[in-house]
């Protein structure tokens, strides 16, 4: 996923496998079985995760769980922590030196994931349910618009999951009420963004995407009678219009009553905020580096980029067109062009793809585009969705599709799945790495473009600045307690525009940590 970059107006990774020492020559069958059992348990605990992860779950010996959106959120994480502890104990029973090279990578990745998860579970008061970008009101819509029907049972399951949403939202609201009573809530700017998204969604009724996309998918599904198609469509339409949309309207009304309850702007100023932010950084950066170490990485890179920008502009001639634009092309044409520049990358599998625009009513304002992770047992067909409102030029479309497509996420994920990895590895969030790779791909893709050399360099520098600078601000504001005035003075010391501090401050306090994987990924 590519989040919206910060247009600041400041100035006119490695592959999935790395080389490491050879360890055990043969794999440990017990370890592989342990990892497989952990994967099966993960899938049997959550229907939606199962549906998006596997096309044919029965081949994996998985029993399908009840089709619901999941257990409603709770502030009591004791059961979740106990599950994590149990998995850690099971993992640590294995002798690390007796594992093969690949198994050691699996071990390290899973252990890091479990430890990071355990840390975050210690701070339930900071688990805000309705943030504009990663809140459930946004994620639910994406789940339903991207839900694929492989068999008729999936249509019935979809409707069952849909019907479980009101109870889930009510559970999330109950968590939020308790958080608010204890002084924890999102910022008013974040609330505005969340409410704007809900308003756009509920404004559409009969033409709501959750009705239109469902109807299209039912029409495409083979083997249904016309009576069955009509019945499915009517049931979905009735629920969306009379239950789902009203539920979102009630949600918006209650969230509005919490406005102003957040008395401090940054995480740093909230009780336990510094400690929570340290745990959040571990997860978002995919690194155990300290806050200071991460800051130093970004600081070194920023100074280098600013020097490169100064050199570029000082040496530019009058007839140099640093603002050159790529010729207009549709997303598929751009992806085909990018796919033709993979000679320096390892060979990936044969894949197909579609790239289309999101309906504005379900397009998250913070998102430029996203790549849908395909089922691990059928990754030949791939989907990219674009928020057209956040792509203002062919140059932006080019970099966005380099990030989401080739050599970015589409290539990254399908290449890895083609290596037949342990299935558990495919489900573990490692966002600092995955987004770091995609940002690296944005960076190098400018060299493949048809722009003149000066324009290539300007776009490359701006790509880096627009993500590394706000990532660093995230550290300074949420981790070190800087205010807007101090941030502005720091920008001035770098020779940048101090007025940018206001917009950056708002962004990094709305969803702390969100920009970190992108910015820090560019520095590794």
Buried (B, 14 or more C-beta within 10 A) or exposed (E): BBBBBBEBEBBEBEEBEEEEEEBBEEEBEEBBEBBBEBBBBBBBEBBBBBBBBBBEBEEBEBEBBEBBBBBBBBEEBEEBBEBBEEBBEEBEEBEBEBBBBBBBBBBEBBBBBBBBBBBBBEBBBBBBBBBBBBBBBBBBBBBBBBBBBBEBEBBBBBBBBBBBBBBBBBBBBBBBBBBBEEEBBBBBBBBBBBBEBBEBBBEBEEEBBBBBBBBEBBEEBEEBEEEBBEEBBEBBBEBBBEBBBEBBEBBBEEBEEBEEBBEBBBBBBBEBBBBBBEBBBBBBBBBEBEBEEBBEBBBEBBEEBBEBBEEBBEEBEEEBEBEBEBEEBEBBEBBBBBBEBBEEBEEBEEBEBEBEBBBBBBBBBBBBBBBBBBBBBEBEEBBBBBBBEBBEEBBBBBBBBBBBBBBBBBBBBBBBBBEEBBBBBBBBBBBBBBBBBBBBBBBBBBEBBEBEEBBBBBBBBBBBBBBBBBBBBBBBBBBBBBBBEBBBEBBEEBEBBBEBBEBBBBBBBBBBBBBBBBBBBBBB
